[in-house]
C-alpha cells in the first residue's frame, strides 16, 4: 500500500532563484549609474517630494523598477551602497540615516507615479490574477515541467505591463 501526502507542495524555485527574480538588484557601479540616472521628468517628480528621505526612496524604487519591472522591499543592509551612490550623485552634503521608514501610503503613491512614468504599467489586481491563473491552466497542456510553466507565465504579465506581486517562498514545516 502506498500512501500519498496530498498536502505536499511542489517546489519550483529555489530560494536563490526567488531572490534573483524578486529580490533587491545587486548593482555594479556602472549599473548604479545606469539605473539611478533620471531624465528631466523623473527628476521633477523626485525633487517634488518634501523630505530628502522621501526623494531618496523614490529614486531607489525608480532604479529598482527600471531593473526588474517590479517593486522590491529592501532591507537596510541591502541598500547601503545604493543609498551612498544616490546621496553622492543627487544630494551632496545631505546625510541619510542608516535606516528610515517610509509609510505604506507614501510608498504606494511613489509606486503609482513610477507606474505612470513607465507607460502605464499597472498592479496585478484580481482580474489579472484570474487571467494569469487561466494562462497557467493553458501552460499545463504545453509541458509537465513546473519550471517551464513558471517561465511561460513570467513573460505573460510583462507583455501586458502588469507588475507582479513579490514572490514569497513557501514555508516548510
C-alpha positions as CSV (number, residue, x, y, z in Angstrom):
1,X,0.0,0.0,0.0
2,X,1.4,3.4,-1.0
3,X,0.4,6.5,1.0
4,X,0.4,9.8,-0.7
5,X,0.6,13.1,1.2
6,X,-1.6,15.5,-0.8
7,X,-0.7,18.4,1.4
8,X,2.9,18.4,0.0
9,X,3.6,21.3,-2.4
10,X,5.9,21.1,-5.4
11,X,8.9,23.4,-5.1
12,X,9.6,25.0,-8.5
13,X,12.1,27.7,-7.5
14,X,14.9,27.6,-5.1
15,X,15.4,30.4,-2.5
16,X,18.2,31.8,-4.7
17,X,16.0,31.8,-7.8
18,X,13.3,33.6,-5.9
19,X,15.8,36.2,-4.7
20,X,17.2,36.6,-8.2
21,X,13.7,37.2,-9.6
22,X,12.1,39.4,-7.0
23,X,14.9,40.5,-4.6
24,X,16.8,43.7,-4.5
25,X,19.1,44.0,-7.5
26,X,22.8,43.8,-6.8
27,X,24.3,46.6,-8.9
28,X,27.8,47.2,-10.0
29,X,28.9,50.8,-10.1
30,X,28.2,51.0,-13.8
31,X,24.7,49.6,-13.3
32,X,24.0,52.1,-10.5
33,X,24.9,54.9,-12.9
34,X,22.6,53.5,-15.5
35,X,19.6,52.5,-13.3
36,X,19.7,55.5,-11.0
37,X,20.1,58.0,-13.8
38,X,17.0,60.2,-14.2
39,X,15.6,62.1,-17.1
40,X,14.0,65.6,-16.5
41,X,10.5,64.3,-15.9
42,X,11.8,61.8,-13.3
43,X,13.9,64.5,-11.7
44,X,10.9,66.8,-11.4
45,X,9.0,64.1,-9.6
46,X,11.9,63.1,-7.4
47,X,12.6,66.7,-6.3
48,X,8.9,67.3,-5.9
49,X,8.9,65.2,-2.7
50,X,9.1,67.1,0.6
51,X,11.8,65.3,2.5
52,X,15.2,64.1,1.4
53,X,14.4,60.6,2.6
54,X,11.2,60.6,0.5
55,X,13.2,61.8,-2.5
56,X,15.8,59.1,-1.9
57,X,13.2,56.4,-1.5
58,X,11.6,57.4,-4.8
59,X,14.9,57.3,-6.6
60,X,15.7,53.8,-5.1
61,X,12.3,52.4,-6.1
62,X,12.6,54.0,-9.6
63,X,16.0,52.4,-10.2
64,X,14.9,49.0,-8.9
65,X,11.8,49.2,-11.1
66,X,13.9,50.1,-14.1
67,X,16.0,47.0,-13.4
68,X,13.3,44.5,-12.5
69,X,9.9,45.9,-13.5
70,X,8.6,45.2,-10.1
71,X,8.7,46.7,-6.7
72,X,11.0,45.3,-4.0
73,X,11.0,45.8,-0.3
74,X,14.7,46.2,0.6
75,X,16.3,45.8,4.0
76,X,18.7,48.5,5.2
77,X,21.8,46.2,4.7
78,X,20.8,45.5,1.1
79,X,20.7,49.2,0.0
80,X,23.6,50.8,1.8
81,X,25.8,51.1,-1.3
82,X,22.8,52.3,-3.4
83,X,22.0,55.0,-0.8
84,X,25.6,56.1,-0.8
85,X,25.7,56.3,-4.6
86,X,22.4,58.3,-4.8
87,X,23.4,60.5,-1.9
88,X,26.7,61.4,-3.7
89,X,25.0,61.9,-7.0
90,X,21.9,63.8,-6.1
91,X,22.2,65.0,-2.5
92,X,25.7,66.3,-2.0
93,X,26.1,67.3,1.6
94,X,22.9,65.6,2.8
95,X,23.4,62.7,5.3
96,X,20.8,60.0,5.5
97,X,20.0,57.8,8.5
98,X,21.2,54.2,8.2
99,X,17.5,53.1,8.4
100,X,14.5,55.1,7.7
101,X,10.8,54.2,7.4
102,X,8.5,55.2,4.5
103,X,4.9,54.7,5.4
104,X,2.6,52.5,3.3
105,X,0.6,55.4,1.8
106,X,3.7,57.3,0.8
107,X,5.2,54.1,-0.7
108,X,2.0,53.4,-2.6
109,X,1.9,56.9,-4.0
110,X,5.5,56.7,-5.2
111,X,4.9,53.4,-6.8
112,X,1.8,54.8,-8.7
113,X,3.9,57.6,-10.0
114,X,6.6,55.2,-11.2
115,X,4.0,53.0,-12.9
116,X,2.6,56.1,-14.7
117,X,6.2,57.0,-15.8
118,X,6.6,53.6,-17.4
119,X,3.8,53.8,-20.0
120,X,1.0,53.0,-17.7
121,X,2.2,49.8,-16.1
122,X,-0.3,48.6,-13.5
123,X,-0.6,46.4,-10.5
124,X,-1.7,42.8,-10.7
125,X,-5.3,43.1,-9.4
126,X,-7.8,40.4,-9.1
127,X,-8.8,40.4,-12.8
128,X,-5.1,39.9,-13.8
129,X,-4.7,37.2,-11.2
130,X,-7.6,35.4,-12.9
131,X,-6.1,35.8,-16.3
132,X,-2.7,34.5,-15.1
133,X,-4.4,31.5,-13.5
134,X,-6.1,30.8,-16.8
135,X,-2.8,31.1,-18.6
136,X,-1.3,28.7,-16.0
137,X,-4.0,26.2,-16.8
138,X,-3.2,26.5,-20.5
139,X,0.5,26.0,-19.8
140,X,-0.2,22.7,-18.2
141,X,-1.1,21.4,-21.6
142,X,2.3,22.6,-23.1
143,X,4.6,20.8,-20.6
144,X,4.6,18.8,-17.5
145,X,7.8,20.5,-16.2
146,X,6.9,23.1,-13.5
147,X,9.9,25.4,-14.3
148,X,8.8,25.6,-17.9
149,X,5.3,26.6,-16.8
150,X,6.7,29.2,-14.5
151,X,8.9,30.8,-17.1
152,X,6.0,30.7,-19.6
153,X,3.9,32.6,-17.0
154,X,6.6,35.2,-16.2
155,X,6.5,36.6,-19.7
156,X,2.7,37.0,-19.9
157,X,2.3,39.8,-17.3
158,X,5.3,41.7,-18.6
159,X,3.8,41.7,-22.1
160,X,0.7,43.4,-20.8
161,X,2.7,45.7,-18.4
162,X,1.4,44.1,-15.3
163,X,3.6,44.3,-12.2
164,X,3.7,41.0,-10.4
165,X,3.5,41.0,-6.6
166,X,6.6,39.7,-4.8
167,X,7.3,36.0,-5.0
168,X,7.2,34.7,-1.4
169,X,8.8,31.3,-0.7
170,X,6.6,28.7,0.8
171,X,7.3,27.9,4.4
172,X,8.3,24.3,5.0
173,X,7.1,22.6,8.1
